Amino acid sequence: MKLISFIIPTYNRADRIEKAVESIIEQTHSSWELLIIDDGSTDNTREVVSDFCFDERIQFYSRNHSGVSSSRNFGAKIAKGDYLVFLDSDDFLYQDLVKEIFTSNINKPFLCWEVVKVVGEKRISWKPENLGKVYNYITASFLAGSFCISKDLFFKIGGYDENLDYGENYELGLRISTCIDESHIFQKPFLQNNVRPERNSHNSRERLYACLYQYKKHKSRIVEDSVFESNLNYLMGYLLERLNKRSFSKKLYKRAWKINPFNFKAFLKSLYLTLR
């Protein structure tokens, strides 16, 4: 491993991106580059980022608005590093991440680490976990900023699916899991994930599209994992209920329960909508 490329896609985050950039500049190992991909921001992102471009390792690119997945793929194509880390512009990394990666001398194509999720005043520890049959039982985390992937593996699996801007990291993970037997896990946190209401602002229709798209794309694998398939049907039922499509919602809840009879939430939801 010679160089790590950090890729930050950003869209109208001028008020928050500084901390993300500073967290990379403050890394205690210097073998990194930073590519900031501005996805058509209409605020003063360029002016804010320009203050950091005194460091020749930092490059800023501005594009027409095309979505987070497209911006990440663009960054990966121009990256010079052997490994890629995709960081959201309102999160930040702890300063010893690069040092840990290099001193550990890991040769695996996929690495991940623990996360501190900050929700309001709460700090929650998020650890890589076994993701079940659909992910070939690998233990991993695919949250943006919680993993490092070799550039060779990233392009082998086709990069991010640009049809998705919600759930895109775990869809990427589905394809990663077909190419690796295990990941290397650092048993310490290196990412602070700041959970804000606007980060979850994808409306129910967008989330439903993402779920349906992934269901169709990976159906042959999903149907082999009854727990995952049941939970996905439950989620789609929930989103349909929020869209006031209750008859369709009830069908999805019933399907979720039929697929996995131990999904009692799905049973109770279908019963509730039947009795209404």
Secondary structure, 3 states (H helix, E strand, C coil): CCCEEEEEEECCCCCCHHHHHHHHHCCCCCCEEEEEEEECCCCCHHHHHHCCCCCCCEEEEEECCCCHHHHHHHHHHHCCCCEEEECCCCCEECCCHHHHHHHHCCCCCEEEEEEEEEECCEEEEECCEECCHHHCCCEECCCCCCEEEEHHHHHHCCCCCCCCCCCHHHHHHHHHCCCCCCCEEEEEEEEEEEECHHHHCCCHHHHHHHHHHHHHHCHHHHCCCHHHHHHHHHHHHHHHHHCCCHHHHHHHHHHHHHHCCCCHHHHHHHHHHHHC
